[in-house]
Amino acid sequence: MRSDRRAPVAIVGGGFSGTILAVQLAKRGIRSVLIDGSGRAGNGLAYSTRDPAHLVNVRASGMSALPDDLGHFARKSGDPEAFVQRRVFGAYLRDLLAESMAGGLVERVDSNAVSARADGGGWSVGLEDDATVKAEALVLANGNQEPEALGSLARLGERYVNNPWGKAAQAAIADLAARGGSALLIGTGLTMVDLALSLDAAGYRGRAVALSRRGQVPLAHSAFEPAPVSRQEIPTRLGPLFRWLRERSAQVGWRAAIDSVRPHSHAMWQGFDLAEQRAFLRHARAWWDVHRHRIAPQVAATIARMIGEHRLEIVPGRIVAAHSNSQGIDVEYRRRGESEPTGRGFDYVFNCTGPLGAIGRTRDPLLRNLLDGSVISPDALGIGIDVDERSRPHGSRNLWALGPLTKGRFWEIVAVPDIRGQAAAVAEDIARELGG
């Protein structure tokens, strides 16, 4: 019989959110168990890549994991202005975790959590190997969820790759690099950029099409003069806000205008009513994402080179039909503004639409268990977990959520600067709760 592990805090998810929370708790002398069966504990999905072409999207000066030492990573990297390889940042996170583990304040459990239940004022977390972790407090730091399959494409066989970060995608990239051929990338955001970089780095010389409704690609970082504003200067309604951003962009440049609202993003989002939040997601999100979540200049140059060499075509449009054939998948898509569809065969089709956008459809066993048991519930938009201002799911005791799971309340909660602050706040809240 397996013996139970016990600790004051159980953290599910070993990506950036969970790792930094464990470090923050250790700084407060609080022991935690970090549960992650992915094999990427200390890195998570984003920073476990080994591909040197994958760079962080923020300069080293903005990538410290510690909110009380904003120059921490810059000193480690040696160049505050560099857009370092993501694997370098991953090594930095592993080092932070290793320090906390060496101090005896963090234990790593290499198994997946599949269930959780309230147990005598605390929590009992069931693992896939039938072991149990018992803790006073439970934190959900599961991170972004695997994308949902795109309708009928999921039935077209192995040439459709739904998870662009998985082993099937790696095998498809290697096959394309070896044999050439064509690829359809559905989506033109950061996920598409990562996949295009991997194709290029692998030596792919074929032709790829990246398709999305608007055909917008993330824009590049560039030097600009900051132009900070106070919260009182920013309109509180969605329509006036975007008019204000256009006017301010004409005055100070769009990069300065967008970055000036970043310190106020949580307050802005929470100031919108539900209808405005829905309107943002439907009509403004694509515009916001490409301007707000910019890519390193080197990455932008690679994408531009691939486009210039006719190895990557960005197409605004929609898929009309898709059918499998003996070599791949035949796709008909209609370009925006055209009445007749374009038909073309692809060796592989990749889902690059980004992480799952509807938490109610998650296949994560623990989240599924908690949702089905009404321990947690989707937020009003259905994009994450319903939490309060302290990142606590409503109606549950000694339970917290971190990172992308809380985007319904905070929206901008996927980047290092946002999550490091949230992790420190949650660690402080846990310290108060357990100390009381």
Residue pairs with C-beta under 8 A, 6 or more apart in sequence:
2 129
2 130
2 131
2 132
4 131
4 132
4 133
4 134
5 33
5 107
5 109
5 131
5 132
5 133
5 134
6 133
6 134
6 135
7 31
7 32
7 33
7 107
7 133
7 135
8 30
8 31
8 32
8 135
8 136
8 137
8 434
9 25
9 30
9 31
9 32
9 33
9 135
9 136
9 137
9 138
9 139
9 430
9 434
10 32
10 33
10 35
10 123
10 125
10 133
10 134
10 135
10 137
10 138
10 139
11 18
11 21
11 22
11 32
11 33
11 34
11 35
11 139
11 141
12 18
12 35
12 36
12 113
12 116
12 125
12 138
12 139
12 140
12 141
12 142
12 366
13 35
13 36
13 44
13 140
13 141
13 142
13 143
13 402
13 403
14 34
14 35
14 36
14 38
14 40
14 41
14 42
14 43
14 44
14 108
14 141
15 36
15 40
15 43
15 44
15 45
15 46
15 47
15 141
15 143
15 403
16 44
16 46
16 47
16 65
16 93
16 143
16 403
16 416
16 419
17 44
17 141
17 143
17 402
17 403
17 404
17 419
17 422
17 423
18 34
18 36
18 41
18 44
18 139
18 141
18 143
18 402
19 34
19 41
19 42
19 43
19 44
19 93
19 96
19 97
20 65
20 93
20 96
20 419
20 420
20 423
21 32
21 139
21 141
21 402
21 423
21 426
21 427
22 32
22 34
22 97
22 100
22 106
23 65
23 66
23 96
23 97
23 99
23 100
23 106
24 423
24 424
24 426
24 427
25 31
25 32
25 105
25 106
25 427
25 430
25 431
26 32
26 100
26 103
26 105
26 106
27 427
28 427
28 428
28 431
29 105
30 105
30 427
30 430
30 431
30 434
31 104
31 105
31 106
31 107
32 105
32 106
32 107
33 106
33 107
33 108
33 109
33 133
33 135
34 41
34 97
34 106
34 107
34 108
34 109
35 109
35 111
35 112
35 113
35 125
35 127
35 133
36 108
36 109
36 110
36 112
37 110
37 111
37 112
37 113
37 127
37 128
38 45
38 112
39 110
40 48
41 97
41 108
41 110
42 90
42 93
42 94
42 97
42 98
42 108
43 90
43 93
43 94
44 143
45 143
45 144
45 165
46 86
47 86
47 87
47 89
47 90
47 93
48 87
48 90
49 86
49 87
49 90
49 194
50 87
51 87
51 197
51 198
51 201
52 85
52 87
52 201
53 197
53 198
53 200
53 201
53 299
53 302
54 85
54 86
54 87
54 194
54 197
54 198
55 83
55 84
55 85
55 86
55 295
55 296
55 298
55 299
56 63
56 83
56 84
56 85
56 86
56 89
56 296
57 83
57 190
57 221
57 293
57 294
57 295
57 296
57 415
58 83
58 415
58 416
58 417
59 80
59 81
59 82
59 83
59 221
60 73
60 74
60 77
60 79
60 80
60 81
60 82
60 83
60 84
61 70
61 71
61 74
61 80
61 81
62 70
62 416
62 417
63 73
63 74
63 77
63 84
63 89
63 416
64 70
64 71
64 72
64 73
64 74
64 416
64 420
65 72
65 73
65 92
65 93
65 96
65 416
65 420
66 72
66 420
67 420
67 421
67 424
68 424
71 80
73 89
73 92
74 80
76 92
77 84
77 88
77 92
83 221
83 296
83 297
83 298
83 299
97 106
97 108
100 106
101 107
101 108
109 127
109 131
109 133
111 127
111 128
111 129
111 131
112 127
112 128
112 365
112 366
113 125
113 126
113 127
113 128
113 133
113 365
113 366
114 126
114 127
114 128
114 365
114 366
114 369
115 125
115 126
115 365
115 366
115 369
116 123
116 124
116 125
116 126
116 138
116 366
116 369
116 370
116 375
117 123
117 124
117 373
117 375
118 124
118 375
118 396
118 397
119 134
121 136
121 397
121 398
122 134
122 135
122 136
122 137
122 398
123 134
123 135
123 136
123 137
123 138
123 398
123 399
124 132
124 133
124 134
125 132
125 133
125 134
125 135
125 138
125 366
126 132
127 133
128 365
136 398
136 434
137 398
137 399
137 400
137 430
137 433
137 434
138 398
138 399
138 400
139 399
139 400
139 401
139 402
139 426
139 430
140 366
140 367
140 370
140 376
140 385
140 393
140 399
140 400
140 401
140 402
140 405
141 401
141 402
141 403
141 405
142 364
142 366
142 367
142 405
143 403
143 404
143 405
144 355
144 356
144 404
144 414
145 355
145 356
145 359
145 362
145 363
145 364
145 367
146 162
146 163
146 166
146 355
146 356
146 363
147 162
147 163
147 164
147 351
147 353
147 354
147 355
147 356
148 356
148 357
148 358
148 361
149 162
149 351
150 162
150 186
150 351
150 353
152 322
153 160
153 162
153 319
153 322
153 329
153 349
153 351
154 160
154 162
156 322
156 323
156 324
156 329
156 349
157 324
157 329
158 168
159 172
159 324
159 328
159 329
159 346
159 347
159 348
159 349
160 329
160 348
160 349
160 351
161 168
161 169
161 172
161 348
161 349
161 350
161 351
162 351
163 169
163 351
164 191
164 194
164 195
164 350
164 351
164 352
169 195
169 350
172 183
172 348
172 350
173 195
173 198
173 199
173 202
173 204
174 202
175 181
175 347
175 348
176 183
176 199
176 202
176 204
176 206
176 347
176 348
177 199
177 202
177 203
177 204
179 347
180 204
180 205
180 206
181 206
181 328
181 346
181 347
181 348
182 206
182 207
182 208
182 209
182 328
182 344
182 345
182 346
182 347
183 199
183 206
183 208
183 209
183 346
183 347
183 348
183 349
183 350
184 208
184 209
184 211
184 329
184 331
184 344
184 346
184 348
184 349
184 350
185 192
185 195
185 196
185 208
185 209
185 210
185 211
185 350
185 352
186 211
186 212
186 319
186 349
186 350
186 351
186 352
186 353
187 210
187 211
187 212
187 351
187 352
187 353
187 354
188 210
188 211
188 212
188 214
188 215
188 216
188 217
188 314
188 352
189 212
189 216
189 217
189 218
189 286
189 289
189 290
189 352
189 353
189 354
190 218
190 289
190 293
190 295
190 354
191 352
191 353
191 354
192 210
192 212
192 217
192 352
193 217
193 218
193 295
193 299
193 303
195 350
195 352
196 208
196 210
196 302
196 303
196 306
196 312
197 299
197 302
197 303
199 208
200 302
200 306
200 311
204 311
205 311
206 311
206 347
207 310
207 311
207 312
207 313
208 306
208 311
208 312
208 313
209 312
209 313
209 315
209 344
209 346
210 217
210 312
210 313
210 314
210 315
210 352
211 315
211 316
211 317
211 318
211 319
211 333
212 286
212 315
212 316
212 353
213 286
213 316
213 317
213 318
213 336
214 286
214 316
214 336
215 314
215 315
215 316
215 317
215 336
216 286
216 287
216 289
216 290
216 316
217 290
217 303
217 314
218 289
218 290
218 293
218 294
218 295
218 300
219 290
219 291
219 294
219 295
219 300
220 294
220 295
220 296
220 297
220 299
220 300
221 255
221 294
221 295
221 296
221 297
222 255
222 297
224 253
224 255
224 256
224 259
225 252
225 253
225 256
226 256
226 259
226 260
227 248
227 251
227 252
227 253
227 256
227 257
227 260
228 260
228 263
229 248
229 260
229 261
229 264
231 264
231 267
234 241
234 244
234 261
234 264
234 268
235 241
235 243
235 244
236 268
236 271
237 272
237 276
238 272
238 276
238 279
238 280
238 284
241 268
242 284
245 254
245 257
245 258
245 261
248 257
248 260
249 257
249 258
251 257
252 260
254 291
255 291
255 294
258 291
258 292
261 268
262 292
262 412
265 411
265 412
265 418
266 410
266 411
266 412
269 277
269 410
269 411
269 412
270 409
270 410
272 280
274 380
274 381
277 380
277 381
278 381
280 288
281 381
281 383
292 412
293 415
295 303
303 312
306 312
307 313
307 314
315 333
315 335
316 335
316 336
317 333
317 334
317 335
317 336
317 338
318 333
318 334
318 336
319 331
319 332
319 333
320 332
320 333
320 334
320 341
321 331
321 332
321 341
322 329
322 330
322 331
322 332
322 349
323 329
323 330
324 330
325 345
327 345
327 347
328 345
328 346
328 347
328 348
328 349
329 345
329 346
329 348
329 349
330 343
330 344
330 345
330 346
331 343
331 344
331 345
331 346
331 349
332 341
332 342
332 343
333 341
333 342
333 344
334 340
334 341
334 342
335 342
355 404
356 362
357 383
358 378
358 382
358 383
359 367
359 371
359 378
359 379
359 382
359 383
359 384
359 385
359 405
360 371
360 378
360 382
362 368
362 371
367 376
370 376
371 377
371 378
375 393
375 396
375 399
376 385
376 386
376 393
376 396
376 399
376 401
377 385
377 386
377 393
377 394
378 384
378 385
378 386
378 408
379 385
379 386
379 387
379 408
379 409
380 386
380 408
381 408
382 408
383 407
383 408
384 401
384 404
384 405
384 406
384 407
384 408
384 409
385 393
385 401
385 405
385 406
385 408
386 393
386 394
386 408
386 409
387 393
387 394
387 400
387 401
387 406
387 408
387 409
388 394
388 409
389 409
390 400
390 425
390 426
390 429
391 400
391 401
391 402
391 406
391 409
391 422
391 425
391 426
391 429
392 399
392 400
392 401
392 429
393 399
393 400
393 401
398 433
400 426
400 429
400 430
402 419
402 422
402 423
402 426
403 413
403 414
403 419
403 422
404 413
404 414
406 413
406 422
407 413
407 414
410 418
410 422
412 418
413 419
413 422
